Amino acid sequence: MKKLLFTVAMTTFFSLSAFAADFNANANLRNNIAYNDLLGTCTITFTMYNSAGEAVYSWTEEYWAYSYQNCKI
């Protein structure tokens, strides 16, 4: 029984690892940087695209910055 559970766990792990490697190889990440002078904030929106060019996932990060040059990735 232990061998069966170990085999299933390892097969699942290697399958997920192969999927993640394939996904990362075909993914494209783009970002958009915006600086707000009034509030002194830097907003970066990251968008991940798949190999077909469709947006798959997007997230936004915001932090304080003194100028546009301080908006580092």
Backbone as numpy.savetxt, mean C-alpha at the origin, in Angstrom:
# Nx Ny Nz CAx CAy CAz Cx Cy Cz
-2.56 -36.96 12.76 -3.37 -35.78 12.76 -2.51 -34.51 12.76
-1.40 -34.56 13.52 -0.51 -33.41 13.57 0.13 -33.16 12.21
0.49 -34.23 11.52 1.10 -34.08 10.19 0.11 -33.47 9.21
-1.15 -33.86 9.30 -2.17 -33.32 8.41 -2.36 -31.83 8.66
-2.47 -31.41 9.92 -2.62 -30.00 10.24 -1.40 -29.20 9.81
-0.22 -29.76 10.03 1.01 -29.08 9.61 1.05 -28.93 8.09
0.67 -29.96 7.37 0.66 -29.92 5.90 -0.32 -28.88 5.39
-1.51 -28.84 5.97 -2.51 -27.85 5.55 -2.02 -26.44 5.86
-1.43 -26.23 7.03 -0.93 -24.91 7.40 0.19 -24.46 6.47
1.12 -25.34 6.16 2.23 -24.97 5.29 1.76 -24.73 3.85
0.82 -25.53 3.38 0.28 -25.33 2.03 -0.42 -23.97 1.94
-1.19 -23.63 2.96 -1.87 -22.33 2.99 -0.85 -21.20 3.02
0.16 -21.33 3.86 1.19 -20.29 3.97 1.89 -20.07 2.63
2.31 -21.14 1.97 3.03 -20.99 0.71 2.11 -20.48 -0.40
0.85 -20.84 -0.36 -0.10 -20.33 -1.36 -0.29 -18.83 -1.20
-0.45 -18.40 0.05 -0.61 -16.97 0.30 0.66 -16.20 -0.04
1.81 -16.77 0.24 3.07 -16.11 -0.09 3.22 -15.95 -1.60
2.86 -16.96 -2.34 2.94 -16.89 -3.80 1.97 -15.86 -4.34
0.76 -15.79 -3.77 -0.22 -14.80 -4.19 0.27 -13.39 -3.90
0.84 -13.18 -2.70 1.33 -11.86 -2.33 2.48 -11.44 -3.22
3.37 -12.34 -3.55 4.49 -12.01 -4.44 3.99 -11.64 -5.82
3.00 -12.35 -6.33 2.44 -12.05 -7.64 1.71 -10.71 -7.61
0.97 -10.43 -6.53 0.24 -9.17 -6.41 1.19 -8.00 -6.35
2.26 -8.12 -5.57 3.23 -7.03 -5.45 3.98 -6.79 -6.75
4.21 -7.83 -7.52 4.92 -7.67 -8.78 4.07 -6.93 -9.80
2.74 -7.06 -9.70 1.86 -6.44 -10.67 1.23 -5.14 -10.17
1.53 -4.73 -8.95 0.92 -3.53 -8.37 1.73 -2.29 -8.73
1.03 -1.17 -8.85 1.65 0.10 -9.14 1.13 1.11 -8.13
2.01 1.82 -7.45 1.63 2.77 -6.42 1.90 4.18 -6.92
0.88 5.03 -6.83 1.03 6.45 -7.20 0.57 7.29 -6.03
1.09 8.50 -5.93 0.68 9.37 -4.84 0.39 10.78 -5.33
-0.39 11.50 -4.54 -0.74 12.88 -4.83 -0.44 13.68 -3.57
0.37 14.74 -3.70 0.78 15.55 -2.56 0.10 16.90 -2.63
-0.50 17.31 -1.52 -1.12 18.63 -1.44 -0.67 19.30 -0.15
-0.33 20.59 -0.24 0.09 21.35 0.94 -0.92 22.47 1.17
-1.36 22.63 2.40 -2.31 23.67 2.76 -1.56 24.74 3.55
-1.36 25.93 2.94 -0.64 27.02 3.59 -1.37 27.53 4.84
-2.67 27.57 4.78 -3.46 28.13 5.88 -3.34 27.29 7.15
-3.45 25.97 7.00 -3.37 25.07 8.15 -1.97 24.55 8.42
-1.07 24.65 7.44 0.28 24.13 7.60 0.33 22.61 7.61
-0.52 22.00 6.81 -0.58 20.54 6.77 -0.21 20.02 5.39
0.37 18.86 5.40 0.72 18.17 4.17 -0.18 16.93 4.08
-0.86 16.79 2.97 -1.75 15.65 2.77 -1.25 14.85 1.58
-0.99 13.57 1.81 -0.53 12.68 0.74 -1.56 11.58 0.57
-2.05 11.42 -0.65 -3.00 10.37 -0.96 -2.28 9.32 -1.80
-2.22 8.11 -1.31 -1.59 6.99 -2.01 -2.69 6.16 -2.65
-2.47 5.75 -3.89 -3.43 4.89 -4.58 -2.66 3.75 -5.24
-3.12 2.52 -5.00 -2.50 1.34 -5.59 -3.36 0.88 -6.77
-2.71 0.63 -7.89 -3.38 0.18 -9.10 -2.92 -1.24 -9.44
-3.80 -2.03 -9.99 -3.41 -3.37 -10.44 -2.84 -3.28 -11.85
-2.48 -4.40 -12.42 -1.84 -4.41 -13.75 -2.79 -3.94 -14.84
-4.11 -4.00 -14.61 -5.09 -3.53 -15.59 -5.32 -2.02 -15.49
-4.71 -1.37 -14.51 -4.85 0.07 -14.36 -6.03 0.49 -13.51
-6.66 -0.46 -12.83 -7.81 -0.16 -11.97 -7.31 0.15 -10.56
-7.91 1.16 -9.94 -7.55 1.49 -8.56 -8.05 0.39 -7.64
-7.14 -0.19 -6.87 -7.47 -1.30 -5.99 -7.65 -0.82 -4.55
-6.77 0.05 -4.09 -6.78 0.48 -2.69 -6.22 1.89 -2.61
-6.76 2.70 -1.70 -6.31 4.07 -1.53 -6.33 4.44 -0.06
-5.34 5.23 0.37 -5.33 5.73 1.73 -4.68 7.11 1.75
-4.99 7.89 2.78 -4.51 9.26 2.90 -3.80 9.43 4.23
-2.67 10.15 4.18 -1.91 10.49 5.38 -1.79 12.00 5.45
-1.93 12.54 6.65 -1.82 13.99 6.83 -0.93 14.27 8.02
-0.04 15.27 7.87 0.84 15.65 8.97 1.24 17.10 8.83
1.80 17.66 9.90 2.21 19.06 9.90 3.46 19.25 9.05
3.52 20.39 8.36 4.69 20.72 7.56 4.83 22.24 7.49
6.05 22.73 7.41 6.28 24.17 7.34 6.16 24.71 5.92
6.41 23.85 4.95 6.33 24.27 3.55 6.12 23.04 2.67
5.91 23.28 1.38 5.71 22.16 0.45 6.95 21.27 0.41
8.13 21.85 0.58 9.37 21.07 0.55 9.45 20.10 1.72
8.73 20.38 2.82 8.73 19.47 3.95 7.83 18.27 3.75
7.06 18.26 2.69 6.17 17.12 2.41 7.01 16.01 1.76
7.58 15.17 2.60 8.46 14.11 2.11 7.71 12.79 2.15
8.09 11.92 1.25 7.46 10.61 1.17 8.36 9.59 1.82
